């Protein structure tokens, strides 16, 4: 009896291993370390680093579109100096304001990682996507969009602002990897007040 149970278990493990379903199989994407001033982001290798387009952008990345999404998502890391960029509440309100109020959904949380304390602003709806130079303040409506905005307070340097924007499905698929890149865990976060 014990022998037949063992044989069944061994066969099940073998089948799962062959099909890639083994318990504990690591399906996480391979990451690359990207150093930004005094901290490091561990981002999926598939996220393509692109040239920065302004002096306040420390880094920017293109995230491949998933399924039927019309375009890739973008992650930008901003830094305005140790005292720059405005306060947390002002940035939360500005990011929320970049979405049309009709149908907009907002969730804000706060947490702490090894990199520092942070606030996450998660907004879905119609994003008024900036186009052209910022001084022109032109936007294009992008329905079905999502933004994960993060204000990360780094001990050496102050606040860094991360903005992951794009089609909702693409951003949803990137959300866990984005949080993991700076050591955040959604399950450990508390509601932002």
DAGI-V738491 format. One record per pair of residues at least 12 apart in sequence whose ideal C-beta (glycine too) atoms are under 10 Angstrom apart, sorted by the first residue. I is the first residue (numbers start at 1). GAP is how many residues later the second one is. Records with the same first field share a line. If there is no record, write none. Layout:
# DAGI-V738491
I = GAP + GAP
This chain:
# DAGI-V738491
28 = 16 + 148 + 149 + 152
29 = 14 + 15 + 16 + 17 + 18 + 145 + 148 + 151
30 = 14 + 15 + 16
31 = 12 + 13 + 14 + 15 + 16 + 146 + 149 + 150
32 = 12 + 13 + 14 + 15 + 17
33 = 148
34 = 13 + 15 + 24 + 25 + 27 + 43 + 147
35 = 24
36 = 22 + 23 + 41 + 43 + 79 + 118 + 121 + 124 + 126 + 146
37 = 21 + 22 + 40 + 42 + 117 + 119 + 120 + 123
38 = 77 + 78 + 116 + 117 + 118 + 119 + 122
39 = 38 + 74 + 75 + 76 + 77 + 113 + 115 + 116 + 117 + 118 + 121 + 143 + 144
40 = 74 + 75 + 141 + 142 + 143
41 = 18 + 20 + 34 + 36 + 74 + 111 + 119 + 121 + 137 + 139 + 140 + 141 + 142
42 = 135 + 138 + 139 + 140 + 141
43 = 16 + 18 + 20 + 32 + 131 + 134 + 135 + 137 + 138 + 139
44 = 17 + 19 + 20 + 130 + 133 + 134 + 136 + 137
46 = 15 + 16 + 17 + 18 + 128 + 131
47 = 14 + 15 + 16 + 17 + 25 + 26 + 27 + 28 + 127 + 130 + 131 + 134
48 = 12 + 13 + 14 + 15 + 16 + 24
49 = 12 + 13 + 26
50 = 12 + 24 + 25 + 26
52 = 24 + 25 + 26
53 = 23 + 80 + 81
54 = 22 + 24 + 79 + 80
55 = 24 + 25
56 = 20 + 21 + 22 + 23 + 24 + 25 + 28 + 29 + 78 + 105
57 = 19 + 20 + 21 + 22 + 104 + 106
58 = 18 + 19 + 20 + 21 + 102 + 103 + 104
59 = 16 + 17 + 18 + 19 + 20 + 101 + 103
60 = 14 + 15 + 16 + 17 + 18 + 103
61 = 12 + 13 + 14 + 15 + 16 + 103 + 113 + 117 + 120
62 = 12 + 13 + 104
63 = 12 + 101 + 102 + 103 + 107 + 108 + 110 + 111 + 114 + 115
64 = 106 + 109 + 110
65 = 101 + 102 + 104 + 105 + 108
66 = 100 + 101 + 103 + 104 + 105 + 106 + 107 + 108
67 = 100 + 102 + 103 + 106
68 = 99 + 101
69 = 75 + 97 + 98 + 99 + 100 + 101 + 102 + 104
70 = 72 + 74 + 96 + 97 + 100
71 = 58 + 71 + 95 + 96 + 99
72 = 94 + 95 + 98 + 102
73 = 72 + 73 + 74 + 75 + 91 + 92 + 93 + 94 + 95 + 96 + 97 + 98 + 99 + 100 + 101 + 105
74 = 55 + 89 + 90 + 91 + 92 + 96 + 97
75 = 73 + 75 + 87 + 88 + 89 + 90 + 91 + 96 + 99 + 103 + 106
76 = 85 + 86 + 87 + 88 + 89
77 = 73 + 75 + 83 + 84 + 85 + 86 + 105
78 = 13 + 73 + 81 + 82 + 83 + 84 + 85
79 = 75 + 78 + 79 + 80 + 81 + 82
80 = 78 + 79 + 80 + 81
81 = 76 + 77 + 78
82 = 72 + 74 + 75 + 76 + 77
83 = 75 + 76
84 = 74 + 75 + 77
85 = 66 + 73 + 74 + 75 + 76
86 = 65 + 73 + 75
87 = 64 + 72
88 = 20 + 22 + 29 + 30 + 31 + 33 + 63 + 65 + 71 + 104
89 = 30 + 62 + 103
91 = 28 + 30 + 58 + 59 + 60 + 68 + 70 + 72
92 = 14 + 16 + 27 + 28 + 29 + 31 + 57 + 59 + 100
93 = 28
94 = 27 + 55
95 = 13 + 26 + 27 + 28 + 52 + 53 + 54 + 55 + 56 + 66 + 68 + 70
96 = 12 + 25 + 27 + 29 + 51 + 53
97 = 26 + 31
98 = 25 + 27 + 28 + 29 + 30 + 31 + 32 + 41 + 47 + 49 + 51 + 65 + 67
99 = 24 + 25 + 26 + 27 + 28 + 29 + 42 + 43 + 46 + 47 + 48
100 = 25 + 26 + 27 + 28 + 41 + 42 + 43 + 45
101 = 24 + 25
102 = 23 + 24
103 = 21 + 22 + 23 + 40 + 41
104 = 19 + 20 + 21 + 22 + 23
105 = 17 + 18 + 19 + 20 + 41
106 = 15 + 16 + 17 + 18 + 19 + 41
107 = 13 + 14 + 15 + 16 + 17 + 82 + 84 + 85
108 = 12 + 13 + 14 + 15 + 41 + 81 + 83 + 84 + 85
109 = 12 + 13 + 75 + 77 + 79 + 80 + 81 + 82 + 83
110 = 41 + 79 + 80 + 81 + 82 + 83
111 = 39 + 68 + 72 + 73 + 74 + 75 + 76 + 77 + 78 + 79 + 81
112 = 41 + 71 + 72 + 73 + 76 + 77 + 78
113 = 39 + 66 + 67 + 68 + 69 + 70 + 71 + 72 + 75
114 = 68 + 69 + 70
115 = 37 + 38 + 39 + 40 + 45 + 66 + 67 + 68 + 69
116 = 35 + 36 + 37 + 38 + 39 + 40 + 41 + 42 + 43 + 44 + 66 + 67
117 = 34 + 35 + 36 + 37 + 38 + 42
118 = 32 + 33 + 34 + 35 + 36 + 41 + 42 + 44 + 61 + 64 + 65 + 66 + 71
119 = 30 + 31 + 32 + 33 + 34 + 40 + 70 + 73
120 = 28 + 29 + 30 + 31 + 32 + 42 + 55 + 58 + 59 + 64 + 66 + 69 + 72
121 = 26 + 27 + 28 + 29 + 30 + 42 + 71
122 = 24 + 25 + 26 + 27 + 28 + 42 + 49 + 53 + 64
123 = 22 + 23 + 24 + 25 + 26 + 42
124 = 20 + 21 + 22 + 23 + 44 + 47 + 48
125 = 17 + 18 + 19 + 20 + 21 + 22 + 43
126 = 15 + 16 + 17 + 18 + 19
127 = 12 + 13 + 14 + 15 + 16 + 17 + 18 + 19 + 20 + 38 + 39 + 40 + 41
128 = 12 + 13 + 14 + 17
129 = 12 + 13 + 16 + 18 + 36 + 37
130 = 35
142 = 23 + 24 + 25 + 26
143 = 24 + 25
144 = 22 + 23 + 24 + 25
145 = 20 + 21 + 22 + 23 + 25 + 26
146 = 18 + 19 + 20 + 21 + 22 + 23 + 24 + 25 + 26 + 28 + 29
147 = 16 + 17 + 18 + 19 + 21 + 24
148 = 14 + 15 + 16 + 17 + 18 + 23 + 24 + 26 + 27 + 30 + 31
149 = 12 + 13 + 14 + 15 + 16
150 = 12 + 13 + 14 + 28 + 29 + 31 + 32 + 34
152 = 30 + 31 + 32
154 = 28
160 = 22
162 = 16 + 19 + 20
164 = 13 + 14 + 15 + 17
